[in-house]
Amino acid sequence: MSVDTATDPYVSIPGFYDLFRAKEGDKALPSVAFFADLAPQGATALELGPGTGRITLAVAERVAEVWCLERSATMRAVLLAKLAERPKLWDKVTVLPGSAPVFKLGRMFDYIYLAGVLEHVPEADRPSLFRAIADHLAPGGIAAMDMVLTMPAPELAERELDEIRLGQCRYVYSAQAQRLGPDLSRLRMTYRTYQGDELIATEVVTRLHNMHRPEPVLTDLAAVGLVPAQGNGLAMASHDPDDPGAVVVRKPRGDT
Ligand SMILES: C[S@@+](CC[C@H](N)C(=O)[O-])C[C@H]1O[C@@H](n2cnc3c(N)ncnc32)[C@H](O)[C@@H]1O
């Protein structure tokens, strides 16, 4: 089965997405702790691209309410299934179908965050995404995003990156990347299921990976009135000490 980015690159893989991150525990990226720790206690939050809700659930424990905008029906379904097991959070979490950068929720939030999402956003859409974030951010509120990268766009021959066993099955994850330009690659992820030595299923996903570098990201954020929350606004959300990974900005009070 092959699914392209034109439809939904996550349609067949939310289980694999969570499984391989569960195996990595606290080291898994995007970092749950990074985004949850930034959530002000008792605040209102908006998550763009919550996926299966790894971070949503941790943020929901801290805030008064969190709204989620997710374009993948499959990822939303998994998030709803997780919420089904947590009735304590039902009043707090609003899960909406929708796709950034074009969204209008008719209200503002104290905290807006995107984890593992910016790579899905074409460079040309970045200014309108940041405009929408600024429009939905309350004065004094903060916005955080990872996938702000200084490394070159990846080029990689297919290689096995991880595997995990559940019962009699072994799931093997491999990835391939083709550089299409200095800041754009096409990724091909393959998930193979083995029962014993027999290959019984292969799921392939292809999608684009857009690079967003710190300088243009901070320039585009400044253009919509969002300023570094601390220092130069760059933050460590990855495990690569040479790559800041994230940006945290604030909407100054009095700027409506
Ligand atoms: C790598 S996953 C990250 C999921 C989650 N934030 C996490 O950290 O585990 C990216 C998610 O963003 C969603 N997504 C990508 N582009 C989006 C967009 N333009 N609007 C809304 N959701 C988007 C995808 O469907 C997917 O669920």
The ligand as a Gaussian input file, in Angstrom:
#p B3LYP/6-31G(d) Opt

LIG

0 1
 C        4.969000      14.282000      12.767000
 S        3.265000      14.327000      13.192000
 C        3.392000      15.105000      14.795000
 C        2.233000      14.747000      15.687000
 C        2.342000      15.320000      17.113000
 N        2.397000      16.767000      17.087000
 C        3.536000      14.758000      17.850000
 O        4.439000      15.540000      18.141000
 O        3.563000      13.567000      18.094000
 C        2.646000      15.659000      12.188000
 C        1.146000      15.841000      12.330000
 O        0.787000      17.107000      11.800000
 C       -0.349000      16.965000      10.965000
 N       -0.286000      18.047000      10.004000
 C        0.664000      18.227000       9.061000
 N        0.422000      19.349000       8.377000
 C       -0.690000      19.895000       8.912000
 C       -1.438000      21.058000       8.616000
 N       -1.070000      21.866000       7.630000
 N       -2.550000      21.327000       9.356000
 C       -2.927000      20.483000      10.364000
 N       -2.254000      19.347000      10.677000
 C       -1.157000      19.067000       9.956000
 C       -0.197000      15.581000      10.361000
 O       -1.423000      15.093000       9.870000
 C        0.341000      14.810000      11.546000
 O       -0.694000      14.328000      12.362000

